[in-house]
Amino acid sequence: MRFLQMKWIVPIALIAVIYVADQIRIGRPDHKYRLTIAVETPEGEKSAAGILSVRPNRSYGGTGTGSSFPQTRGDALMIQLGGGKNLVVLLAYGADGSNFDDTSFLPTRLLGAKDRRVSFRDVKNFAGAPALPVPEQQQPVFVTFADAADPKSARRVNPNDLEAVFGKGYRLRGVSLDVIANGFWPIDFGGVLGEPVSRTIEQKLSWLKSPGAAAAALQAAGLKVGDGFASEAAFTR
């Protein structure tokens, strides 16, 4: 009996290793990038940065399984400007904030500017290259919360006129993007293992865990409200 049990240990262990390796292959990001925002305030320059990962759909079912588009993982950026003021850079784009796909394609478009063609799979090769400025037309949606504890206090912010919302002395210095190394995902805990995806927004906006709160925030800011978890995707994915 013991021999029979030992006989199955090796194939079972092999199957387990193959399964785990395949899950890592499916889930591993194709590339990661850092989005940084800098704002000039009366107290001096304030900045914040967050790391996002992008992976293609590697499911065996192909485009019929989940989203056929690359998928981004990460959080919206929230920068504290002092005096209780804040600025949030959403994971949403467009006039009404309904474009969630540009978070995945932003690196490709920036790197492919100036008549260069850069494929999705080539983005990771730019890890360590100097940061690129994000032009106004490619920047995400900006909002602020008069009360960070109240999602309904959200208001959209024009990045070209921060003074209209925050007062004199506030100006956007810029938004930039740089590609970083993938690291040893899924054990990219920092340091030599690689920088992990940023997960901080729920600590700063605790109401995100409440059903309907994200939709209420987008609605208050005059942005399009999605069904179910679609609104939450503007803050965290």
C-alpha positions in Angstrom: 0.0 0.0 0.0 2.8 2.4 0.9 4.5 1.6 -2.4 1.3 2.5 -4.3 1.0 5.8 -2.4 4.6 6.7 -3.2 4.0 5.8 -6.8 1.5 8.6 -7.1 3.5 11.3 -5.3 5.7 12.2 -8.2 3.0 12.6 -10.9 0.8 14.5 -8.5 3.6 16.8 -7.6 4.5 17.3 -11.3 0.9 18.2 -12.1 0.9 20.7 -9.2 4.1 22.3 -10.4 2.8 22.5 -14.0 -0.5 24.1 -12.8 1.2 26.7 -10.6 3.7 27.5 -13.4 0.8 28.0 -15.9 -1.1 30.2 -13.5 2.0 32.4 -13.1 2.3 32.5 -16.9 -1.3 33.6 -17.3 -1.2 36.2 -14.5 2.3 37.6 -15.0 2.3 41.2 -16.2 3.7 41.9 -19.7 5.1 45.2 -18.3 4.7 47.7 -15.4 4.9 51.4 -15.4 5.1 54.2 -12.9 2.7 57.2 -13.2 3.9 60.3 -11.4 2.2 63.6 -10.8 3.7 66.8 -9.5 1.8 69.9 -8.3 3.1 73.3 -7.3 1.5 74.6 -4.2 2.0 77.6 -1.9 3.8 75.2 0.4 6.1 73.9 -2.3 6.0 71.1 -4.8 3.9 68.0 -3.9 4.1 64.8 -5.8 2.8 61.3 -5.8 3.5 58.1 -7.8 1.9 54.8 -8.3 2.9 51.6 -10.1 0.5 49.8 -12.4 0.9 46.5 -14.2 -0.5 45.5 -17.6 -1.0 42.0 -19.0 -2.7 40.7 -22.1 -5.5 38.2 -22.1 -3.7 34.8 -22.0 -6.8 32.7 -21.1 -7.1 29.5 -23.1 -10.6 30.6 -24.2 -9.0 33.6 -26.0 -11.0 36.7 -26.7 -14.2 35.0 -25.6 -12.9 34.6 -22.1 -13.2 37.8 -20.1 -11.9 40.9 -21.7 -10.1 40.7 -25.0 -8.2 43.9 -24.1 -5.1 44.0 -21.9 -5.9 44.4 -18.2 -4.4 46.9 -15.9 -3.9 46.3 -12.1 -3.3 49.2 -9.7 -4.9 52.1 -7.9 -5.8 55.7 -8.7 -3.3 58.3 -7.4 -4.2 60.6 -4.5 -1.9 63.5 -3.7 -2.3 65.5 -0.6 -1.8 69.2 -1.4 -1.8 70.5 2.2 -4.6 72.4 4.1 -6.9 69.4 3.7 -6.9 69.7 -0.1 -6.4 66.7 -2.3 -6.1 65.7 -6.0 -7.0 62.3 -7.3 -5.8 60.9 -10.7 -8.4 58.3 -11.7 -7.9 55.2 -13.8 -10.3 56.8 -16.3 -10.0 58.9 -19.4 -12.1 60.9 -21.7 -14.5 63.8 -21.5 -17.0 61.8 -19.4 -14.5 59.5 -17.8 -15.9 56.4 -19.5 -12.7 55.3 -21.1 -11.0 52.7 -18.9 -8.9 51.1 -21.6 -6.3 53.9 -21.9 -4.6 52.8 -18.7 -3.4 49.8 -20.6 -2.3 51.5 -23.7 -0.8 54.7 -22.4 2.8 53.4 -22.3 2.5 52.1 -25.9 1.2 55.4 -27.2 3.8 57.5 -25.4 6.7 55.3 -26.5 5.3 55.1 -30.0 5.2 58.9 -30.4 7.5 60.8 -32.7 7.0 58.5 -35.7 8.3 55.4 -33.8 6.3 52.2 -33.7 6.4 50.3 -30.5 4.4 47.1 -30.1 2.7 46.1 -26.8 5.3 43.3 -26.3 8.2 45.7 -26.7 7.2 48.1 -23.9 9.0 46.1 -21.2 12.3 46.6 -23.1 12.1 50.3 -22.1 12.4 49.5 -18.4 14.9 52.0 -16.9 14.6 54.5 -19.7 14.0 58.2 -18.7 10.4 59.1 -17.8 8.2 60.5 -20.5 5.9 63.5 -20.0 2.2 62.7 -20.5 0.6 65.3 -22.8 -2.6 66.9 -21.7 -4.7 65.1 -24.2 -3.5 61.7 -22.9 -3.8 62.5 -19.2 -6.4 60.7 -17.0 -9.4 62.4 -15.3 -8.6 64.5 -12.2 -11.0 64.9 -9.3 -10.9 66.3 -5.8 -12.9 65.7 -2.6 -13.9 68.6 -0.4 -14.3 65.9 2.3 -12.2 62.8 1.7 -14.7 60.9 3.9 -17.7 61.8 1.7 -17.8 60.4 -1.9 -20.5 62.8 -2.8 -18.2 65.8 -2.2 -16.3 64.9 -5.4 -15.7 67.5 -8.0 -13.9 67.3 -11.4 -10.7 69.3 -11.7 -9.4 71.0 -14.9 -5.6 70.3 -14.8 -4.9 73.5 -16.6 -6.7 75.6 -13.9 -6.1 74.2 -10.5 -6.4 77.6 -9.0 -10.1 77.6 -9.9 -10.6 74.8 -7.4 -7.8 75.1 -4.9 -7.0 78.8 -4.9 -4.0 80.9 -5.9 -0.6 79.3 -6.1 -1.7 75.8 -7.3 -0.4 74.6 -10.6 0.1 71.3 -12.3 3.8 70.8 -12.9 3.3 67.7 -14.9 2.4 64.1 -15.3 5.1 61.6 -16.3 5.4 57.9 -17.1 8.3 55.5 -16.9 8.5 51.8 -17.5 9.9 49.7 -14.7 11.1 46.1 -14.5 8.5 43.4 -13.9 10.6 41.8 -11.1 9.9 38.3 -9.9 6.2 38.3 -10.0 4.2 37.1 -8.0 6.8 37.6 -5.2 7.7 41.2 -6.3 7.5 42.5 -2.7 10.0 45.3 -3.3 13.8 45.8 -3.5 15.6 43.3 -5.7 12.4 41.3 -6.2 10.8 44.2 -8.0 8.3 46.9 -7.1 4.7 45.7 -6.5 1.6 47.2 -7.9 0.5 50.2 -5.7 -2.4 49.5 -3.3 -3.1 52.5 -1.2 -6.3 54.2 -2.4 -8.7 52.2 -0.2 -6.7 53.4 2.8 -7.2 57.0 1.8 -10.8 56.6 0.6 -12.2 54.0 3.0 -15.7 54.4 1.5 -14.6 52.6 -1.6 -15.5 49.4 0.2 -19.1 50.5 0.5 -21.5 49.4 -2.3 -22.4 52.2 -4.6 -20.0 54.7 -3.1 -17.7 54.8 -6.2 -20.7 55.4 -8.4 -21.8 58.3 -6.2 -18.4 59.9 -6.4 -18.3 59.7 -10.2 -21.8 61.1 -10.4 -21.0 64.0 -8.1 -18.0 64.8 -10.3 -20.2 64.8 -13.4 -18.7 61.6 -14.8 -20.3 58.6 -16.4 -21.4 56.0 -13.9 -21.0 52.3 -14.8 -22.9 49.3 -13.7 -21.8 47.1 -10.8 -18.1 47.2 -10.3 -17.5 49.4 -13.4 -17.5 52.6 -11.3 -15.0 51.1 -8.8 -12.6 50.4 -11.7 -12.0 54.2 -11.9 -10.3 53.9 -8.5 -8.9 50.4 -8.2 -8.5 47.3 -10.3 
